[in-house]
Amino acid sequence: MTRHCVAAFPGIALAIATASSAIAAPWQPAAPSPVPRFEGATAVVDGRLYAFGGFGAGGNLPAQANVDVYDPATNTWTGRAPMPRAVTHVQAAVVGSRVFLGGGFEGPSGGPPIAVVQVYDTLANTWSTTAVPDLPAPRASGGFVARGRFIHALGGLTPGRCVDTTNHWVLDTQNPAAGWAEAAPLPESRNHFQAVEWNGRVYVTGGQRGHDCGSTLLRSAHVYDPATNAWTNLPMLPVALSHHEPSVFVWNDHIVIGGGITGGAGAIASAIAFDLVRNRWTRRPDLPAARRSPLYQRIGDRLVYGTGGGGASGITATAELWVNRVRADAPRVLFLRGADRSGGFLEASDDPGRTAQLADIDDFTSGTVNRGWGELRTTLESEGFVVEQVKELAETASGPAQGLPYPITGALLEPYAAVVFGSNNARYEPPAVDAVIDWLRRGGGALFISDANFGGDWADAPTSDQAFLDRLGLRMNQDAGTYAITRAAGEFLVPDHPVFAGVNAIDGEGVSPAVLEALPIGATRALLARAKGQTRVNTPPFGPQNQGTLRPVTANDAALVVGGFDAGRYAVHYDRNTFFNAGGAGTDITRLDNRRYAINLFDWLARRAPGGALFADGFEVAR
């Protein structure tokens, strides 16, 4: 059997499949599809998910005409009028209440392609194959997307099944008699990709060249601007990816892609997203199962994932379905990063190495240089946060830089629900401190994390953020100790606090506890976990031979302390390593319950409802 889109791609690293992050929030089983399917089409209309055709179950991969509608509000499927032509490898374009399906492979095992455009009226539950003209030529597995009243048909496979095209045709659905018009061709031929629309422009991502006669997966992505009738190259996907056609959607200014195939995998469970505003790719938490050509869509505040090709080869049609939820609230979080060349004096001896030691939210590196917070950012974005970063400035043109502070003002802070001081080295002056404390007292949330491998010497870490902590009655000590804090050992002093919901253990490497000092008027605090073992007291003067004095911890040494200041909230966490990317030295965000803890901590700082009961309609289990 040669016509079921099976392909192997030896030698390509599974960069997403093997290095992807754990699921940030649990997916819950939902009502399975009435029929197993993959390589069909999906569309969201009026709060419901429509699934059209695709391969069904059976050894000869039959094409089916089934149309089924999933309502997430009731967790039910309803059968609708079947398609006039049973096809696979087809995409859906939605214009108003009508769904347009262009071309596709007709018959078992995927073939031959057709040119017919099937139009489904979701209100009348009726089909037409004559409402709009056929495609100019038979095509299958091409892009098909609506841009307002216009439909764009892009690329796809020709009747020979081995050759894909760069064709780009456009139809005005309000004037179908004018037929399909030629537009600027794709920059490169492709099939098994998806096209989406955002802000009046058309985006294509990944796919492959070739099919039954051999194929090559693509990492390229492009955007089409109808105002100029021109294509522009976008940053490449993190990994070559195809067979993700029904599992792409746009949400919160991101193109989100789930499942598909890459490298030598029959199917993957990874998810990625393209930030349309910042023009960059990010990783998303894994999906509940590996699937080829699954359905993956957002319906209101729900995410729905399932069906698709499963099994070792990715060509066993499945019917399973899962649901999750996107947060309707989207608090903004600002990370303040240290200046380039200002980190890691313990680990690095040159400028690039010092920069690599800074906890940067744009850095996804792992392994021995595991200092990035990219996976922390991805975790927060998957929970609906909007994450941004600013950097301090280098103080000198060469050599270790302590850094000049980023200019902090009330206007800068006002849009943010939380600000993170996470790898800073600058010494902040009173006006900046006043701005932060004023913003905090009016309802902001601040997270302070220290670490002794900041700056050019031992003095930099404890003094960089200390001006803020002085106002809160806290002092940050230096790097000492490696330990986990666990519920089982009774180390959660306030075990029912929201930041510990669903958390049994968190850990840190090279921890820097905070010391509780006199509490200012208007401030409150709760010691959630004490420090363990030893701590290094900040005893000036500092220098290579004077790194502070080690002493046993006392009841006033805090691994984790949270508090309030008038209307605001703050937290001091004992080690930034807790949030590092997976796979490196020390600890990372995937160890123990670090990821769940991070989500809880930011939910609390931003005054957002905790994870708790997400659903109220009875068929999902609350997390």
C-alpha positions as CSV (number, residue, x, y, z in Angstrom):
1,M,0.0,0.0,0.0
2,T,1.7,3.2,-1.1
3,R,-0.9,5.9,-0.9
4,H,-1.5,6.6,2.7
5,C,1.1,9.4,3.3
6,V,3.6,7.3,5.3
7,A,7.1,8.7,5.2
8,A,10.3,8.2,7.1
9,F,12.9,10.9,7.5
10,P,16.0,9.3,8.9
11,G,18.8,11.5,10.2
12,I,16.7,14.5,11.2
13,A,16.9,15.3,14.9
14,L,13.6,15.2,16.7
15,A,14.2,18.6,18.3
16,I,10.6,19.0,19.4
17,A,9.6,15.5,20.0
18,T,12.4,14.6,22.3
19,A,13.1,17.9,24.0
20,S,9.6,19.1,24.5
21,S,8.1,20.2,27.8
22,A,5.6,18.5,30.0
23,I,2.0,19.4,29.9
24,A,1.4,22.6,31.8
25,A,-2.2,21.8,32.7
26,P,-3.9,18.4,32.4
27,W,-6.1,17.5,29.5
28,Q,-9.3,15.6,30.3
29,P,-10.9,12.9,28.2
30,A,-14.0,14.0,26.3
31,A,-16.6,12.2,24.2
32,P,-14.8,10.4,21.4
33,S,-15.5,11.1,17.8
34,P,-18.3,8.9,16.4
35,V,-15.9,7.6,13.8
36,P,-12.1,7.3,13.8
37,R,-10.5,9.7,11.3
38,F,-7.3,11.5,10.2
39,E,-6.3,13.5,7.1
40,G,-9.7,15.2,7.1
41,A,-10.7,18.8,7.6
42,T,-11.8,20.8,10.7
43,A,-13.7,24.1,11.1
44,V,-15.0,26.1,14.0
45,V,-18.4,27.8,13.4
46,D,-20.7,29.3,16.0
47,G,-18.9,27.7,19.0
48,R,-18.9,24.2,17.5
49,L,-16.2,22.0,15.9
50,Y,-17.0,20.5,12.5
51,A,-15.0,17.4,11.4
52,F,-15.2,16.5,7.7
53,G,-14.2,13.3,5.9
54,G,-10.7,12.0,6.2
55,F,-9.4,8.4,6.4
56,G,-11.5,6.0,8.4
57,A,-10.7,2.7,10.1
58,G,-9.7,-0.2,7.9
59,G,-6.8,-1.8,6.2
60,N,-7.3,0.0,2.9
61,L,-7.7,3.4,4.5
62,P,-11.2,4.2,3.3
63,A,-12.1,7.8,2.5
64,Q,-15.3,8.7,4.4
65,A,-18.0,11.3,3.8
66,N,-19.0,11.6,7.5
67,V,-19.6,15.0,9.0
68,D,-19.7,15.3,12.7
69,V,-20.1,18.3,15.0
70,Y,-18.7,18.5,18.5
71,D,-20.3,20.9,21.0
72,P,-17.9,21.5,23.9
73,A,-20.6,23.0,26.1
74,T,-22.4,19.7,26.2
75,N,-19.6,17.3,25.4
76,T,-21.7,15.7,22.6
77,W,-21.2,14.9,19.0
78,T,-24.0,15.2,16.4
79,G,-24.0,13.7,12.9
80,R,-24.8,16.0,10.0
81,A,-25.5,15.6,6.3
82,P,-22.6,13.7,4.7
83,M,-20.3,15.2,2.1
84,P,-21.3,14.7,-1.6
85,R,-17.7,13.5,-2.3
86,A,-15.8,11.4,0.2
87,V,-12.3,12.9,0.4
88,T,-9.2,13.1,2.4
89,H,-6.3,15.6,2.3
90,V,-8.7,18.6,2.3
91,Q,-8.8,21.8,4.2
92,A,-11.7,24.0,5.2
93,A,-12.3,27.7,4.7
94,V,-15.1,29.4,6.7
95,V,-17.0,32.4,5.3
96,G,-19.8,33.4,7.6
97,S,-22.0,30.3,8.2
98,R,-20.6,28.4,5.2
99,V,-17.7,26.0,5.0
100,F,-15.8,25.6,1.7
101,L,-13.7,22.4,1.1
102,G,-11.4,22.6,-1.9
103,G,-10.2,19.5,-3.8
104,G,-8.7,16.6,-1.9
105,F,-8.0,12.9,-2.6
106,E,-11.1,10.9,-3.4
107,G,-11.4,7.2,-2.6
108,P,-9.5,4.7,-0.5
109,S,-5.8,5.0,0.2
110,G,-5.8,8.6,-0.9
111,G,-6.5,9.2,-4.6
112,P,-7.0,10.6,-7.1
113,P,-7.2,14.4,-6.4
114,I,-10.3,16.3,-7.5
115,A,-11.0,20.0,-8.3
116,V,-14.5,20.2,-6.9
117,V,-15.2,22.7,-4.2
118,Q,-17.8,21.4,-1.8
119,V,-19.8,24.0,0.1
120,Y,-21.6,23.2,3.3
121,D,-24.3,25.5,4.8
122,T,-24.1,24.9,8.6
123,L,-27.5,26.6,9.2
124,A,-29.4,24.6,6.5
125,N,-27.3,21.4,6.9
126,T,-27.1,21.2,3.1
127,W,-24.3,20.7,0.5
128,S,-23.6,22.1,-2.9
129,T,-20.9,21.3,-5.4
130,T,-21.9,24.0,-7.8
131,A,-22.2,27.1,-5.6
132,V,-18.6,28.2,-6.6
133,P,-16.4,27.2,-9.5
134,D,-14.1,24.2,-9.3
135,L,-10.4,24.8,-8.7
136,P,-8.5,25.6,-11.9
137,A,-6.9,22.1,-11.6
138,P,-7.2,19.1,-9.3
139,R,-5.3,19.5,-6.1
140,A,-5.0,17.7,-2.8
141,S,-3.3,18.6,0.5
142,G,-2.9,22.2,-0.4
143,G,-3.5,25.3,1.8
144,F,-7.1,26.6,1.8
145,V,-8.1,29.5,3.9
146,A,-10.6,32.4,4.0
147,R,-9.5,36.0,4.3
148,G,-12.8,37.8,4.8
149,R,-14.9,37.0,1.8
150,F,-11.9,35.8,-0.3
151,I,-10.7,32.2,-0.3
152,H,-7.0,31.4,-1.0
153,A,-6.0,28.0,-2.5
154,L,-2.3,27.4,-2.2
155,G,0.1,24.7,-3.5
156,G,-0.9,21.1,-3.1
157,L,-0.4,17.9,-5.0
158,T,-1.2,17.3,-8.6
159,P,-2.8,14.2,-10.1
160,G,0.5,12.5,-10.4
161,R,0.6,12.5,-6.6
162,C,4.4,13.1,-6.6
163,V,4.6,16.7,-7.6
164,D,3.5,19.7,-5.5
165,T,3.0,23.2,-6.8
166,T,3.4,26.9,-6.0
167,N,-0.1,27.8,-7.4
168,H,-1.9,30.5,-5.6
169,W,-5.6,31.1,-6.6
170,V,-8.1,33.5,-5.1
171,L,-11.9,33.4,-5.2
172,D,-14.3,36.2,-4.2
173,T,-17.2,34.3,-2.7
174,Q,-19.5,37.4,-3.3
175,N,-18.7,37.2,-7.0
176,P,-18.1,33.5,-7.7
177,A,-18.9,34.0,-11.4
178,A,-15.6,35.8,-11.8
179,G,-13.8,32.6,-11.0
180,W,-10.5,31.9,-9.5
181,A,-7.8,34.6,-10.1
182,E,-4.1,34.1,-10.1
183,A,-2.1,35.6,-7.3
184,A,1.6,35.7,-6.4
185,P,2.8,32.1,-6.3
186,L,4.2,30.5,-3.1
187,P,7.9,31.1,-2.7
188,E,8.4,27.3,-2.8
189,S,6.2,24.3,-3.6
190,R,4.7,22.4,-0.8
191,N,1.9,20.1,0.4
192,H,0.6,18.8,3.8
193,F,0.8,22.3,5.3
194,Q,-1.8,24.7,6.7
195,A,-2.6,28.2,5.8
196,V,-4.1,30.7,8.3
197,E,-5.2,34.3,8.2
198,W,-4.3,37.0,10.7
199,N,-4.9,40.8,10.3
200,G,-5.7,40.4,6.6
201,R,-2.6,38.5,5.7
202,V,-2.1,34.8,4.9
203,Y,0.5,32.6,6.6
204,V,1.8,29.2,5.6
205,T,3.9,27.1,7.9
206,G,6.0,24.0,7.2
207,G,4.7,21.1,5.1
208,Q,6.7,19.0,2.7
209,R,7.8,18.7,-0.9
210,G,7.0,15.4,-2.7
211,H,4.7,12.6,-1.6
212,D,4.4,9.1,-2.9
213,C,7.7,9.3,-4.8
214,G,9.7,10.5,-1.7
215,S,9.3,13.6,0.3
216,T,11.3,16.2,2.2
217,L,9.9,18.0,5.2
218,L,10.1,21.8,5.4
219,R,10.9,24.3,8.1
220,S,10.1,27.3,6.1
221,A,7.3,29.7,6.7
222,H,6.0,32.7,4.7
223,V,3.4,35.5,4.9
224,Y,1.4,36.9,2.0
225,D,0.3,40.6,1.9
226,P,-2.6,41.1,-0.5
227,A,-2.0,44.9,-0.5
228,T,1.4,44.3,-2.3
229,N,0.6,40.8,-3.8
230,A,3.9,39.7,-2.4
231,W,5.3,37.0,0.0
232,T,7.8,37.6,2.8
233,N,10.0,34.9,4.5
234,L,9.4,34.3,8.2
235,P,11.7,32.8,10.8
236,M,12.0,29.0,10.2
237,L,10.1,26.6,12.3
238,P,12.1,25.0,15.2
239,V,12.0,21.7,13.3
240,A,10.8,20.4,9.9
241,L,7.1,19.6,10.3
242,S,4.2,18.4,8.1
243,H,0.8,16.6,8.4
244,H,-0.5,19.3,10.8
245,E,-3.2,20.6,8.5
246,P,-6.3,20.2,10.7
247,S,-4.4,21.2,13.9
248,V,-3.5,24.9,13.4
249,F,-5.3,27.9,14.7
250,V,-4.7,31.5,15.6
251,W,-5.2,32.7,19.2
252,N,-3.9,35.6,21.2
253,D,-1.7,36.8,18.3
254,H,0.0,33.4,17.9
255,I,-0.2,30.7,15.3
256,V,-0.5,27.5,17.3
257,I,0.4,24.1,15.8
258,G,0.0,20.7,17.4
259,G,0.9,17.2,16.4
260,G,2.0,16.1,12.9
261,I,5.2,14.3,11.9
262,T,8.8,15.3,12.0
263,G,12.1,13.6,11.6
264,G,11.6,9.8,11.7
265,A,8.5,10.0,13.8
266,G,5.2,8.4,12.8
267,A,3.5,11.0,14.8
268,I,4.4,13.5,17.6
269,A,2.7,15.1,20.6
270,S,4.6,18.3,20.5
271,A,3.1,21.8,20.1
272,I,4.7,25.0,18.9
273,A,3.5,28.6,18.4
274,F,4.6,31.5,16.2
275,D,4.4,34.9,18.0
276,L,2.9,37.1,15.3
277,V,3.8,40.3,17.1
278,R,7.4,39.5,18.1
279,N,8.1,37.4,15.0
280,R,9.5,34.3,16.8
281,W,8.7,30.7,17.5
282,T,8.1,29.3,20.9
283,R,7.5,25.8,22.3
284,R,4.2,24.9,23.9
285,P,3.5,22.2,26.5
286,D,3.0,18.7,25.0
287,L,-0.4,17.4,23.9
288,P,-1.9,14.3,25.5
289,A,-1.0,11.9,22.6
290,A,1.1,11.7,19.5
291,R,-1.0,12.1,16.4
292,R,-0.6,12.6,12.6
293,S,-3.1,15.1,11.2
294,P,-5.2,15.4,14.4
295,L,-7.8,17.9,15.0
296,Y,-6.6,20.7,17.3
297,Q,-8.7,23.8,17.7
298,R,-9.7,26.5,20.1
299,I,-13.5,27.0,20.7
300,G,-14.1,29.9,22.9
301,D,-12.2,29.2,26.1
302,R,-11.7,25.5,25.2
303,L,-9.0,23.7,23.5
304,V,-10.0,20.5,21.8
305,Y,-7.5,17.9,20.6
306,G,-7.9,14.4,19.3
307,T,-8.6,11.9,16.5
308,G,-5.7,11.7,14.0
309,G,-3.4,8.9,13.0
310,G,-1.9,7.0,15.9
311,G,0.0,3.8,16.3
312,A,3.7,3.2,15.6
313,S,3.4,4.4,12.0
314,G,0.9,7.1,12.6
315,I,-1.7,5.8,10.2
316,T,-4.1,4.1,12.5
317,A,-7.3,6.2,12.6
318,T,-8.3,7.1,16.1
319,A,-11.4,8.5,17.8
320,E,-10.1,9.7,21.2
321,L,-10.7,13.3,22.2
322,W,-9.4,15.5,25.0
323,V,-10.3,19.0,26.2
324,N,-8.4,21.7,28.0
325,R,-9.0,25.4,28.7
326,V,-7.4,28.6,27.8
327,R,-7.5,31.4,30.4
328,A,-9.7,34.3,29.5
329,D,-7.6,36.6,31.7
330,A,-4.2,37.5,30.3
331,P,-2.1,39.3,32.9
332,R,1.1,40.9,31.6
333,V,4.4,39.9,33.3
334,L,7.6,41.9,32.9
335,F,11.0,40.2,33.4
336,L,14.0,42.5,34.1
337,R,17.2,40.8,32.9
338,G,20.7,41.7,33.8
339,A,23.0,43.5,31.3
340,D,24.9,41.5,28.8
341,R,28.3,40.4,30.1
342,S,27.2,40.8,33.7
343,G,26.4,37.2,34.8
344,G,28.2,34.1,35.9
345,F,31.4,35.2,37.4
346,L,31.7,31.8,39.1
347,E,31.1,29.9,35.9
348,A,32.3,32.1,33.1
349,S,35.5,34.0,32.3
350,D,34.6,35.7,29.0
351,D,31.8,38.0,27.9
352,P,29.7,35.5,25.9
353,G,29.9,33.0,28.8
354,R,28.8,35.7,31.3
355,T,25.8,36.6,29.0
356,A,24.9,33.0,28.7
357,Q,24.6,32.8,32.5
358,L,21.8,35.3,32.7
359,A,18.2,34.0,33.1
360,D,16.8,35.2,29.8
361,I,13.2,34.4,28.9
362,D,14.2,34.3,25.2
363,D,16.9,31.6,25.8
364,F,15.9,27.9,25.4
365,T,19.4,26.5,25.7
366,S,19.9,23.5,27.9
367,G,22.7,21.1,28.6
368,T,25.8,22.4,30.3
369,V,24.8,26.1,29.5
370,N,21.4,25.7,31.1
371,R,20.7,29.3,32.1
372,G,17.7,30.2,30.0
373,W,14.1,30.8,31.2
374,G,12.6,30.1,27.8
375,E,10.5,27.2,29.2
376,L,9.3,29.3,32.1
377,R,8.0,31.8,29.5
378,T,6.4,29.1,27.5
379,T,4.8,27.7,30.6
380,L,3.3,31.1,31.5
381,E,2.2,31.8,27.9
382,S,0.4,28.4,27.8
383,E,-1.5,29.6,30.9
384,G,-2.6,32.8,29.2
385,F,0.0,35.2,30.5
386,V,1.6,37.8,28.3
387,V,5.3,37.8,28.9
388,E,7.8,40.5,28.1
389,Q,11.4,41.4,29.0
390,V,13.7,44.4,29.2
391,K,17.4,44.4,29.8
392,E,19.7,46.4,31.9
393,L,22.5,48.2,30.1
394,A,26.2,47.4,30.1
395,E,28.3,49.8,32.1
396,T,31.6,49.3,30.3
397,A,32.6,48.6,26.7
398,S,34.6,45.5,27.6
399,G,35.2,43.1,30.5
400,P,32.8,42.1,33.3
401,A,29.9,44.6,33.4
402,Q,28.0,45.3,36.6
403,G,25.3,47.1,34.4
404,L,23.3,50.2,34.5
405,P,19.7,49.9,35.7
406,Y,16.9,49.8,33.2
407,P,15.0,53.1,33.7
408,I,12.0,52.1,35.9
409,T,9.1,54.5,36.2
410,G,5.5,54.3,37.3
411,A,4.5,54.5,33.6
412,L,6.6,51.5,32.7
413,L,5.2,49.4,35.5
414,E,1.5,50.4,35.2
415,P,0.4,47.8,32.5
416,Y,1.9,44.9,34.3
417,A,0.4,42.6,36.9
418,A,3.8,41.3,38.0
419,V,7.4,42.2,37.6
420,V,10.3,39.7,38.1
421,F,13.7,40.7,39.3
422,G,15.5,37.6,38.3
423,S,19.0,38.0,37.2
424,N,19.8,41.6,37.9
425,N,23.1,43.2,38.7
426,A,22.4,47.0,38.5
427,R,22.3,49.2,41.6
428,Y,18.9,50.9,41.6
429,E,18.6,54.5,42.8
430,P,15.9,55.8,45.1
431,P,13.6,57.1,42.3
432,A,13.4,53.6,40.8
433,V,12.8,52.0,44.2
434,D,10.1,54.6,45.0
435,A,8.4,53.7,41.6
436,V,8.4,50.0,42.3
437,I,7.2,50.3,45.9
438,D,4.4,52.7,44.9
439,W,3.3,50.4,42.1
440,L,3.4,47.5,44.5
441,R,1.3,49.3,47.1
442,R,-1.3,50.1,44.4
443,G,-1.8,46.4,43.6
444,G,1.3,45.2,41.6
445,G,3.0,41.8,42.2
446,A,6.8,41.5,42.5
447,L,9.0,38.4,42.5
448,F,12.6,38.7,43.8
449,I,15.1,35.9,43.0
450,S,18.8,36.1,43.8
451,D,21.8,34.0,43.0
452,A,25.5,34.4,43.8
453,N,26.7,33.9,40.3
454,F,25.6,37.4,39.2
455,G,27.9,40.2,38.4
456,G,31.7,40.7,38.6
457,D,32.2,39.7,42.2
458,W,30.4,38.4,45.3
459,A,29.1,41.8,46.2
460,D,26.9,42.2,43.1
461,A,24.2,39.6,43.8
462,P,23.1,40.6,47.3
463,T,23.2,44.3,46.6
464,S,21.5,44.5,43.2
465,D,17.9,44.1,44.3
466,Q,18.5,44.9,48.0
467,A,17.3,48.4,47.7
468,F,13.8,47.1,47.0
469,L,14.0,44.4,49.7
470,D,15.0,47.0,52.3
471,R,11.6,48.5,51.9
472,L,10.0,45.1,52.6
473,G,12.0,44.2,55.7
474,L,14.0,41.5,53.9
475,R,17.7,40.8,53.1
476,M,18.9,38.4,50.4
477,N,21.7,36.2,51.4
478,Q,24.3,34.6,49.1
479,D,24.5,31.3,47.3
480,A,24.8,28.3,49.7
481,G,23.2,24.9,49.8
482,T,21.4,22.5,47.4
483,Y,18.1,21.1,48.6
484,A,14.5,20.3,47.9
485,I,11.5,21.4,49.9
486,T,8.8,18.8,50.3
487,R,5.3,18.5,51.7
488,A,6.0,15.0,53.1
489,A,8.8,16.3,55.3
490,G,6.6,19.0,56.8
491,E,8.6,21.8,55.2
492,F,5.6,23.5,53.7
493,L,4.9,25.7,56.8
494,V,1.6,26.9,55.2
495,P,0.7,23.7,53.3
496,D,-2.7,25.0,52.1
497,H,-1.3,28.3,50.6
498,P,-2.4,28.7,47.0
499,V,1.3,28.6,45.7
500,F,1.4,25.0,47.1
501,A,-1.8,23.8,45.4
502,G,-1.0,20.4,43.8
503,V,2.7,20.8,44.7
504,N,4.5,18.1,46.7
505,A,8.1,19.1,46.2
506,I,10.2,21.9,44.6
507,D,14.0,22.2,44.5
508,G,16.9,24.5,44.1
509,E,20.6,24.4,43.4
510,G,22.9,27.0,44.9
511,V,20.0,28.5,46.9
512,S,20.0,32.0,48.2
513,P,17.7,32.4,51.2
514,A,16.2,35.6,52.4
515,V,16.5,36.9,56.0
516,L,13.4,38.2,57.8
517,E,14.1,41.6,59.3
518,A,11.8,44.2,60.8
519,L,8.4,44.4,59.0
520,P,7.6,47.9,57.7
521,I,4.3,49.5,58.5
522,G,1.7,48.5,55.9
523,A,3.5,45.3,55.0
524,T,2.5,41.7,55.8
525,R,4.3,38.4,55.2
526,A,4.0,34.7,55.5
527,L,7.0,32.4,55.8
528,L,6.0,29.4,53.6
529,A,9.3,27.5,53.8
530,R,12.4,27.9,55.9
531,A,15.9,27.6,54.6
532,K,17.9,24.5,55.3
533,G,21.5,23.8,56.3
534,Q,23.7,26.8,55.9
535,T,23.4,30.3,54.5
536,R,26.1,32.8,53.5
537,V,25.7,36.1,55.3
538,N,26.4,39.2,53.3
539,T,29.4,40.6,55.3
540,P,31.2,43.4,53.5
541,P,33.8,44.2,52.3
542,F,33.4,41.6,49.6
543,G,36.1,40.4,47.3
544,P,37.7,37.2,45.9
545,Q,38.8,36.2,49.4
546,N,35.7,37.4,51.2
547,Q,32.6,35.9,50.0
548,G,30.5,36.3,53.2
549,T,30.4,34.2,56.3
550,L,28.8,30.8,56.4
551,R,26.5,30.1,59.3
552,P,23.7,27.6,60.2
553,V,20.3,28.8,59.2
554,T,17.9,30.1,61.8
555,A,14.1,30.4,62.0
556,N,14.4,33.8,60.2
557,D,16.0,32.4,57.1
558,A,13.4,31.9,54.4
559,A,13.5,29.7,51.3
560,L,10.2,31.1,50.3
561,V,8.4,34.1,51.8
562,V,5.3,35.9,50.4
563,G,3.6,39.0,51.6
564,G,1.5,42.0,50.9
565,F,2.1,45.7,50.9
566,D,-1.2,47.6,51.0
567,A,-2.9,46.3,47.9
568,G,0.1,44.6,46.4
569,R,1.8,41.2,46.7
570,Y,5.4,40.1,46.7
571,A,7.4,36.9,46.9
572,V,11.1,36.1,47.5
573,H,12.1,32.7,46.1
574,Y,15.3,31.0,47.0
575,D,16.8,30.0,43.7
576,R,16.4,31.0,40.0
577,N,17.6,27.5,39.0
578,T,14.1,26.1,39.8
579,F,12.9,27.7,36.6
580,F,15.8,26.9,34.2
581,N,15.2,25.0,31.0
582,A,15.1,21.2,31.1
583,G,18.1,19.0,30.6
584,G,20.9,21.0,32.1
585,A,23.1,20.9,35.1
586,G,21.6,21.4,38.6
587,T,17.9,21.6,38.6
588,D,15.3,22.8,36.1
589,I,11.6,23.6,35.6
590,T,10.7,20.0,34.7
591,R,12.0,18.5,38.0
592,L,9.6,17.5,40.8
593,D,6.7,19.9,40.8
594,N,8.6,23.0,39.8
595,R,6.4,23.7,36.8
596,R,3.1,23.5,38.8
597,Y,4.7,25.7,41.5
598,A,5.7,28.3,38.9
599,I,2.2,28.6,37.6
600,N,0.7,28.8,41.1
601,L,3.3,31.5,42.1
602,F,2.5,33.7,39.1
603,D,-1.2,33.2,39.5
604,W,-0.9,34.4,43.1
605,L,1.3,37.4,42.3
606,A,-1.1,38.5,39.5
607,R,-4.1,38.0,41.7
608,R,-5.5,35.6,39.2
609,A,-7.8,32.8,40.3
610,P,-5.8,29.7,41.1
611,G,-5.9,26.6,38.9
612,G,-8.7,25.1,40.9
613,A,-12.0,24.1,39.2
614,L,-11.7,25.2,35.6
615,F,-14.9,23.6,34.3
616,A,-18.5,23.6,35.6
617,D,-20.4,21.5,33.0
618,G,-19.7,18.2,34.7
619,F,-17.7,16.2,32.2
620,E,-14.2,17.3,33.0
621,V,-12.2,16.7,36.1
622,A,-11.1,19.8,37.9
623,R,-7.3,20.3,38.2
